[in-house]
Structure formats: C-alpha cells, structure tokens
Amino acid sequence: MEAPSSLLLLLLLPALGSLRAGGNASETRIIGGREAAPHSRPYMVSLQQAGTHLCGGVLVHPKWLDGKVRRSKTIQPLALPRGRHVVAAGAQCSLAGWGLTQQGGHLARALRELDLRVLDARMCNNSRFWDGNVTPWMLCLQAPAKDQAPCKGDSGGPVVCKGRVAGILSFSSKACTDVFKPPVATAVAPYMPWIRKVLSRHRSPPQA
Ligand SMILES: *[C@@H]1O[C@H](CO)[C@@H](O)[C@H](O)[C@H]1NC(C)=O
C-alpha cells in the first residue's frame, strides 16, 4: 500500500463511527449514484485488506506520499476546510465510494458518486430520526431521491462541499436507504487544530 498509507488522519475520523465493508449495522456504500468520471476525484483512497476494499479515505496532503506518486496528476490532495465552522444545513455536497451498489449486493467495480444535501442537525437528532445520537460535530446528509444512499464500504470517504472536505462518512443504518436514519459524517472543520498538529509533527506517515 503506497499512496494510501498516507492517510492516517483520515482513517481516524471515520473510526469514530467505525465502519468497514462486511461488518455490522453502521456501514455505508453508494446505492443509486452514478459512475464517477475517471480521475475526477484524484484524492480518493480505497483502504484495502488482502486486496479487498474495506472502506474509503481521502488524501489531504501530499507530504506522506511516496516520491514516485507525488507528481502524478491522478493523485492529488483535497483541500481542507478553511475555518472551524461545520458546514451549514442546506449545503450541496457530494460523496464518492466503492461501496455496495445494492442492499446486500456487491462492491462497486468503478468509483461511484452521489449528490448529498446537509440536513438540519436538530431535525436529524429528533426522536423520529437519530434520537439524540447526532453531536454538533457531525453532519447528517440526504440524497436527492429516497432510493439513493451511501452504504457499506463507502464510510471513510470524503463529503465534498465547494471543493473541500467537509466531512468523513461515518455511519448510517443497516437498511442504507432508511429515510429516518440518514447517513452521518464526522465534520472535519472542528478537528482542524488537531489535523494541523498531526500534519506539522510528522514528516512521514505516523505508525498506526
Ligand atoms: C442531540 O441530542 C443529544 C441528546 O439530547 C445532545 O447531547 C446533542 O448535543 C444533540 N445534537 C445536536 C446537534 O444538537
């Protein structure tokens, strides 16, 4: 694993919700999305074990890349948030992943993507929805149609809003398209002080 070894910090954020392909209730993949154009998301990472996709990731800084891939146009970091504020409700974002394309189906062969809108956090937190499990450092997301959703294998991937990584997909429900259990991402902006610290302290990938 050359390039993907760079992404410790990206792996830590989703670890808060901890979802990988093939595990429990809270994992995520893309159902009802579209195939991404080749090289349109050069920051995407597929974290693999024994050649099998486990979850997504995102490259946010080139410094930990192997020298050979550093200059590649097909491998580029995604910009980090500017401030510390979580993206507001209503923001239009997108997500990409190699997760399952149908409930109980197979992993995607090619990268797929989906548009998402940020939901009002208080609504998402009420008793009909996530019932108190959404913290102010999370983003609830909604796809344009009821039969679209990220699902198992998509967690860890970046929620991209205005060309920056606003969130890292964390969890959803076992039934990925359950409208009352919308996908939830960890917001990146509040973690910027920690991310900056990690980036400045390490010249090479920290050992996990
Ligand atoms: C959701 O509800 C819980 C429990 O009442 C609360 O601790 C949390 O801060 C709420 N989240 C938001 C985004 O308001």
The ligand as a Gaussian input file, in Angstrom:
#p B3LYP/6-31G(d) Opt

LIG

0 1
 C      -28.611000      15.710000      20.035000
 O      -29.187000      15.337000      21.260000
 C      -28.256000      14.997000      22.260000
 C      -29.043000      14.496000      23.463000
 O      -30.028000      15.398000      23.834000
 C      -27.386000      16.203000      22.575000
 O      -26.413000      15.866000      23.548000
 C      -26.704000      16.669000      21.293000
 O      -25.926000      17.825000      21.517000
 C      -27.737000      16.932000      20.228000
 N      -27.095000      17.273000      18.966000
 C      -27.249000      18.446000      18.335000
 C      -26.607000      18.591000      17.007000
 O      -27.880000      19.368000      18.801000

